[in-house]
Amino acid sequence: MKLFLLLAFNTLILLKNLGVCFSDEVSTFDDNADRKALLTFKSQIPENERLALASWNHSIPFCKWKGVTCGRKHKRVTRLNLRGLKLGGIISPSIGNLSFLKSLNLGDNSFGGTIPKEVGMLFRLQRLNLSYNTLEGVIPARLYNCSRLVILDLRMNRLVHGLPLEIGSLSSLKMLLLSKNNISGKFPTSIGNLTSLSTLSVAFNQMEGEVPDTIGRLTHVIKLQISGNNLSGVFPSVIYNLSSLEFLSIAANLFSGNLRPDFGYKLTKLEELYLGGNSFSGVVPKTISNISTLTRLDASQNLFTGNIPVSFGALGNIQYLGLAQNSLGNNLVGDLDFLSALVNCTHLQMLDVAYNRLGGELLIFLLFQILET
């Protein structure tokens, strides 16, 4: 029995030592994998654009290369930040081998080609910024496997086609930035699964159809920017439920119909509101004056009628008020009554009410008093 115990003890020691050796070999192998992945990435950048990556060579540990950050415990690449280094070429698929990567920032460069599908292998990825490049094609479906993503920034590229239902699997997202691409199609209903979103921007694309009701689930959203598309229908009623909104831009779309009279009682935290370039009609809701935080209001180029609310004088923080190119006023003397109320708007810098039906005599001295207060 004693002999058996002694042998078992020695066996455990031997296995432990073997385990340590094996672990060290794996660590070395993984380190080499990261180094190789980075050098392969560099090789896809034209030689005349690699100057910023001069430190990426065998004489310097890769954890000290420009833009590279490694973890403290395991010398694995956790962050790669090459923003604004004037890099071009394509993004190498080898990027998918940086399996410990949490943050990838290649924004503000000149990368072309497509987003490699291998990015979807980065299961630890939390932040992805590929904005301000010339990337083409579709957003790879495998990217939606990166369920830990908190920030996805693909602005200012040439990405095409629509957003698939799978985008709803990115339930940890707080910022989804897709503006200024060529994305088309309708909003997927699964957008409502992104309940952690604080910023949603798909402005200046080619999206169409109505805004889905599921967007009303985004109760934490602070900035909603869907301007410059071909979205249609009435003002999306579910937006009235987004009481945390501070920035709302639905300008330059095909929206129509009236705004609800209680508009200003629903979105009380708004600081910037852009409604211009649609076909909204009816009166401008007086309750907008209840939004005391409002600094910018643009409702120009619509079909609004009636008088400009005198209650707008309560907008103590307003800096820009744009109501041009509507059908406001009745060519009557009282149409300009709102001007006297705006004297209270001491932060007002720009007032644009041109191309309406405003009657009466414009008191120039009063206008100067408003804008110079």
C-alpha positions as CSV (number, residue, x, y, z in Angstrom):
1,M,0.0,0.0,0.0
2,K,2.9,2.4,0.9
3,L,4.5,1.6,-2.5
4,F,1.3,2.4,-4.3
5,L,0.9,5.7,-2.6
6,L,4.5,6.7,-3.3
7,L,4.1,5.8,-6.9
8,A,0.9,7.8,-7.2
9,F,2.5,10.8,-5.5
10,N,5.4,10.7,-7.9
11,T,3.0,10.3,-10.9
12,L,1.1,13.4,-9.8
13,I,4.4,15.4,-9.6
14,L,5.4,14.2,-13.1
15,L,2.0,15.1,-14.5
16,K,2.1,18.5,-12.9
17,N,5.6,19.2,-14.4
18,L,4.4,18.0,-17.8
19,G,1.4,20.3,-17.5
20,V,3.6,23.3,-16.8
21,C,5.8,22.5,-19.8
22,F,2.8,22.0,-22.0
23,S,1.2,25.3,-20.8
24,D,4.4,27.2,-21.6
25,E,4.6,25.7,-25.0
26,V,1.0,26.7,-25.7
27,S,1.7,30.2,-24.5
28,T,4.7,30.5,-26.7
29,F,2.7,29.1,-29.6
30,D,-0.1,31.6,-29.1
31,D,2.4,34.5,-28.7
32,N,3.8,33.5,-32.1
33,A,0.3,33.3,-33.5
34,D,-0.3,36.9,-32.5
35,R,3.0,38.0,-33.9
36,K,2.4,36.2,-37.2
37,A,-1.2,37.6,-37.4
38,L,0.1,41.2,-37.0
39,L,2.9,40.8,-39.5
40,T,0.5,39.3,-42.0
41,F,-1.8,42.2,-41.4
42,K,1.1,44.6,-42.0
43,S,2.0,42.8,-45.3
44,Q,-1.4,43.8,-46.8
45,I,-0.6,47.5,-46.4
46,P,1.3,49.1,-49.3
47,E,5.0,49.6,-48.5
48,N,4.8,53.4,-48.9
49,E,2.1,53.5,-46.2
50,R,3.8,51.4,-43.6
51,L,6.0,54.1,-42.1
52,A,3.8,54.4,-39.1
53,L,4.4,50.7,-38.4
54,A,8.2,50.8,-38.5
55,S,8.3,49.4,-35.0
56,W,6.6,46.2,-36.2
57,N,9.8,44.2,-36.6
58,H,11.5,41.1,-35.1
59,S,13.9,43.2,-33.0
60,I,11.1,44.6,-30.8
61,P,8.6,42.6,-28.7
62,F,5.3,42.8,-30.5
63,C,3.6,44.0,-27.3
64,K,5.6,47.2,-27.7
65,W,4.7,47.7,-31.3
66,K,2.9,51.0,-32.2
67,G,-0.8,50.6,-31.5
68,V,-0.6,47.2,-29.8
69,T,-1.6,46.6,-26.2
70,C,-1.2,43.2,-24.6
71,G,-2.7,41.7,-21.4
72,R,-0.6,41.8,-18.2
73,K,-0.9,38.1,-17.3
74,H,-0.8,36.5,-20.8
75,K,1.2,38.4,-23.4
76,R,-1.7,38.3,-25.9
77,V,-2.9,41.2,-28.0
78,T,-6.0,42.7,-26.3
79,R,-6.2,46.1,-28.1
80,L,-5.1,47.2,-31.6
81,N,-5.5,51.0,-32.2
82,L,-4.2,52.2,-35.6
83,R,-6.6,55.1,-35.9
84,G,-5.6,57.9,-38.3
85,L,-2.3,56.5,-39.4
86,K,-3.0,56.9,-43.1
87,L,-2.9,53.2,-43.7
88,G,-4.3,51.6,-46.9
89,G,-4.6,48.3,-48.6
90,I,-7.0,45.7,-47.3
91,I,-7.8,44.4,-43.8
92,S,-6.1,41.0,-43.7
93,P,-8.2,38.0,-42.6
94,S,-5.4,37.2,-40.2
95,I,-7.0,39.7,-37.9
96,G,-9.3,36.9,-36.9
97,N,-6.4,35.1,-35.3
98,L,-6.0,37.7,-32.5
99,S,-8.3,35.6,-30.3
100,F,-7.8,37.7,-27.2
101,L,-8.7,41.0,-28.9
102,K,-11.2,43.2,-27.1
103,S,-10.8,46.4,-29.0
104,L,-10.0,47.0,-32.7
105,N,-9.8,50.6,-34.0
106,L,-8.8,51.0,-37.6
107,G,-10.8,54.2,-38.1
108,D,-9.8,57.2,-40.2
109,N,-7.6,55.4,-42.6
110,S,-7.9,54.3,-46.3
111,F,-8.6,50.6,-46.0
112,G,-10.6,49.2,-49.0
113,G,-12.0,45.9,-49.9
114,T,-14.5,44.1,-47.7
115,I,-14.7,43.5,-44.0
116,P,-13.1,40.1,-43.5
117,K,-15.5,37.5,-42.2
118,E,-12.8,36.3,-39.9
119,V,-13.6,39.3,-37.6
120,G,-16.5,37.2,-36.5
121,M,-14.0,34.8,-34.8
122,L,-13.1,37.5,-32.3
123,F,-15.5,36.3,-29.6
124,R,-14.0,38.6,-26.9
125,L,-14.4,41.7,-29.1
126,Q,-16.1,44.6,-27.3
127,R,-15.3,47.6,-29.5
128,L,-15.0,47.6,-33.3
129,N,-14.2,50.9,-35.2
130,L,-13.7,50.7,-38.9
131,S,-15.2,54.2,-39.6
132,Y,-13.9,56.6,-42.2
133,N,-12.4,54.2,-44.6
134,T,-13.5,53.0,-48.1
135,L,-14.8,49.5,-47.2
136,E,-17.3,47.9,-49.6
137,G,-19.6,45.0,-49.7
138,V,-21.9,43.8,-46.9
139,I,-21.5,43.6,-43.2
140,P,-20.3,40.0,-42.8
141,A,-22.9,37.8,-41.2
142,R,-20.3,36.2,-38.9
143,L,-19.8,39.6,-37.2
144,Y,-23.1,39.1,-35.4
145,N,-21.4,36.2,-33.5
146,C,-19.5,38.8,-31.6
147,S,-22.1,38.9,-28.8
148,R,-19.9,41.0,-26.5
149,L,-19.8,44.0,-28.8
150,V,-20.5,47.2,-27.0
151,I,-19.6,49.7,-29.8
152,L,-19.9,49.0,-33.5
153,D,-18.8,51.9,-35.6
154,L,-18.8,51.5,-39.4
155,R,-19.6,55.1,-40.4
156,M,-18.4,56.7,-43.7
157,N,-17.8,53.6,-45.8
158,R,-19.4,52.1,-48.9
159,L,-21.2,49.3,-47.3
160,V,-24.4,48.0,-49.1
161,H,-27.5,46.0,-48.6
162,G,-29.7,45.8,-45.6
163,L,-29.5,45.0,-41.9
164,P,-30.3,41.3,-41.3
165,L,-32.4,40.0,-38.4
166,E,-29.2,38.6,-36.9
167,I,-28.2,42.1,-35.8
168,G,-30.6,41.6,-32.9
169,S,-28.2,39.1,-31.4
170,L,-25.8,41.9,-30.5
171,S,-27.7,42.5,-27.3
172,S,-24.8,44.2,-25.5
173,L,-24.5,47.0,-28.0
174,K,-24.6,50.5,-26.6
175,M,-23.5,52.4,-29.8
176,L,-24.5,51.3,-33.3
177,L,-23.1,53.8,-35.9
178,L,-23.7,53.1,-39.5
179,S,-24.3,56.5,-41.0
180,K,-23.1,57.6,-44.5
181,N,-23.0,54.2,-46.2
182,N,-25.2,52.7,-48.9
183,I,-27.3,50.5,-46.6
184,S,-30.7,49.8,-48.0
185,G,-33.9,47.9,-47.1
186,K,-36.1,48.2,-44.1
187,F,-35.3,48.3,-40.4
188,P,-35.3,44.7,-39.1
189,T,-37.8,44.2,-36.3
190,S,-35.0,42.6,-34.2
191,I,-33.6,46.1,-33.7
192,G,-35.8,46.2,-30.7
193,N,-33.6,43.5,-29.1
194,L,-30.8,46.0,-28.6
195,T,-32.2,47.3,-25.4
196,S,-28.9,48.6,-24.1
197,L,-28.4,51.1,-27.0
198,S,-27.7,54.7,-26.1
199,T,-26.9,55.8,-29.6
200,L,-28.4,54.6,-32.9
201,S,-27.3,56.3,-36.1
202,V,-28.1,55.1,-39.6
203,A,-28.3,58.6,-41.2
204,F,-27.7,59.2,-44.8
205,N,-28.2,55.7,-46.2
206,Q,-30.9,54.3,-48.5
207,M,-33.2,52.7,-45.9
208,E,-36.9,52.7,-46.7
209,G,-40.3,51.7,-45.2
210,E,-41.7,52.5,-41.8
211,V,-39.9,52.6,-38.5
212,P,-40.9,49.3,-36.7
213,D,-42.8,49.5,-33.5
214,T,-40.0,47.4,-31.8
215,I,-37.8,50.5,-31.8
216,G,-40.0,51.6,-28.9
217,R,-38.1,49.1,-26.7
218,L,-35.0,51.1,-26.9
219,T,-35.8,53.0,-23.7
220,H,-32.2,53.9,-22.9
221,V,-31.5,55.5,-26.2
222,I,-30.2,59.1,-25.9
223,K,-29.3,59.8,-29.6
224,L,-31.5,58.6,-32.5
225,Q,-30.3,59.7,-35.9
226,I,-32.2,58.3,-38.9
227,S,-32.1,61.3,-41.2
228,G,-31.3,61.3,-44.9
229,N,-33.0,58.1,-45.8
230,N,-36.3,57.2,-47.6
231,L,-38.2,56.3,-44.5
232,S,-42.0,56.9,-44.7
233,G,-45.2,56.9,-42.8
234,V,-46.4,59.2,-40.0
235,F,-44.2,60.4,-37.2
236,P,-43.4,57.0,-35.5
237,S,-45.6,57.0,-32.4
238,V,-43.2,54.6,-30.6
239,I,-40.7,57.4,-30.5
240,Y,-42.9,59.2,-28.0
241,N,-42.0,56.4,-25.6
242,L,-38.3,57.1,-25.8
243,S,-38.3,59.6,-22.9
244,S,-34.5,59.5,-22.5
245,L,-33.9,61.1,-25.9
246,E,-31.7,64.1,-26.0
247,F,-31.0,64.1,-29.7
248,L,-33.5,63.2,-32.4
249,S,-33.0,63.7,-36.1
250,I,-35.5,62.3,-38.6
251,A,-34.9,65.0,-41.2
252,A,-34.8,64.5,-45.0
253,N,-37.1,61.5,-45.2
254,L,-40.6,60.9,-46.5
255,F,-42.5,61.3,-43.2
256,S,-46.0,62.9,-43.3
257,G,-49.0,63.6,-41.1
258,N,-49.4,65.7,-37.9
259,L,-47.3,65.8,-34.8
260,R,-49.2,64.9,-31.6
261,P,-50.3,67.9,-29.5
262,D,-48.6,66.5,-26.4
263,F,-45.2,66.2,-28.2
264,G,-43.5,68.4,-25.7
265,Y,-44.9,66.4,-22.8
266,K,-43.4,63.2,-24.0
267,L,-39.8,64.1,-25.0
268,T,-38.9,66.5,-22.3
269,K,-35.1,65.9,-22.3
270,L,-34.6,66.8,-25.9
271,E,-31.7,69.2,-26.6
272,E,-31.7,68.9,-30.4
273,L,-34.7,68.2,-32.7
274,Y,-34.4,68.0,-36.4
275,L,-37.7,67.4,-38.4
276,G,-36.8,69.3,-41.6
277,G,-37.2,68.1,-45.2
278,N,-40.3,65.9,-44.7
279,S,-44.0,66.5,-45.4
280,F,-45.3,67.0,-41.9
281,S,-48.5,69.1,-41.8
282,G,-50.9,70.6,-39.3
283,V,-49.9,73.0,-36.6
284,V,-46.5,73.1,-34.8
285,P,-47.3,71.8,-31.3
286,K,-47.4,74.5,-28.7
287,T,-46.2,72.0,-26.1
288,I,-42.7,72.0,-27.7
289,S,-42.2,75.0,-25.5
290,N,-42.3,72.6,-22.5
291,I,-38.9,71.2,-23.6
292,S,-36.8,73.6,-21.6
293,T,-33.6,71.9,-22.5
294,L,-34.0,72.5,-26.3
295,T,-31.1,74.3,-27.9
296,R,-31.8,73.6,-31.6
297,L,-35.1,73.1,-33.4
298,D,-35.3,72.7,-37.2
299,A,-38.7,72.0,-38.7
300,S,-38.1,73.7,-42.0
301,Q,-39.2,72.5,-45.4
302,N,-42.4,70.9,-44.3
303,L,-46.1,71.7,-44.7
304,F,-46.9,73.2,-41.3
305,T,-49.7,75.7,-41.1
306,G,-51.2,78.0,-38.5
307,N,-49.3,80.4,-36.3
308,I,-45.9,80.1,-34.9
309,P,-46.6,79.5,-31.2
310,V,-46.1,82.5,-28.9
311,S,-45.2,80.0,-26.2
312,F,-41.9,79.4,-27.9
313,G,-40.8,82.4,-25.8
314,A,-40.4,79.9,-23.0
315,L,-37.5,78.2,-24.8
316,G,-34.9,79.8,-22.6
317,N,-32.0,77.7,-24.0
318,I,-32.9,77.8,-27.7
319,Q,-30.0,78.9,-30.0
320,Y,-31.3,78.0,-33.4
321,L,-35.0,78.1,-34.5
322,G,-35.6,77.1,-38.1
323,L,-39.2,77.1,-39.4
324,A,-38.5,78.3,-43.0
325,Q,-40.3,77.0,-46.1
326,N,-43.6,76.0,-44.6
327,S,-47.1,77.6,-44.8
328,L,-47.0,79.2,-41.4
329,G,-49.1,82.3,-40.9
330,N,-52.3,83.7,-42.6
331,N,-51.0,86.9,-44.2
332,L,-52.4,88.8,-41.2
333,V,-51.0,91.4,-38.8
334,G,-50.9,89.0,-35.8
335,D,-48.7,86.5,-37.6
336,L,-45.6,88.1,-36.1
337,D,-46.8,88.2,-32.5
338,F,-44.3,85.4,-31.6
339,L,-41.4,87.8,-32.2
340,S,-42.1,89.8,-29.0
341,A,-42.1,86.6,-27.0
342,L,-38.7,85.6,-28.4
343,V,-37.1,88.5,-26.6
344,N,-37.0,86.1,-23.6
345,C,-34.8,83.7,-25.6
346,T,-31.5,85.3,-24.7
347,H,-29.4,82.5,-26.2
348,L,-31.0,82.7,-29.6
349,Q,-28.4,83.1,-32.4
350,M,-30.3,82.2,-35.5
351,L,-34.0,82.6,-36.4
352,D,-35.1,81.5,-39.9
353,V,-38.8,81.9,-40.8
354,A,-38.3,82.8,-44.4
355,Y,-40.7,81.6,-47.2
356,N,-43.9,81.3,-45.1
357,R,-47.2,83.3,-45.2
358,L,-46.3,85.7,-42.4
359,G,-48.2,89.0,-42.6
360,G,-47.8,92.2,-40.7
361,E,-44.9,94.6,-40.4
362,L,-41.6,93.3,-39.2
363,L,-40.2,95.5,-36.5
364,I,-36.5,95.5,-37.4
365,F,-35.5,97.0,-34.0
366,L,-37.3,94.2,-32.3
367,L,-35.6,91.5,-34.4
368,F,-32.2,93.0,-33.6
369,Q,-33.1,93.0,-29.9
370,I,-33.9,89.3,-30.1
371,L,-30.7,88.3,-31.8
372,E,-28.4,90.6,-29.9
373,T,-29.7,90.0,-26.4
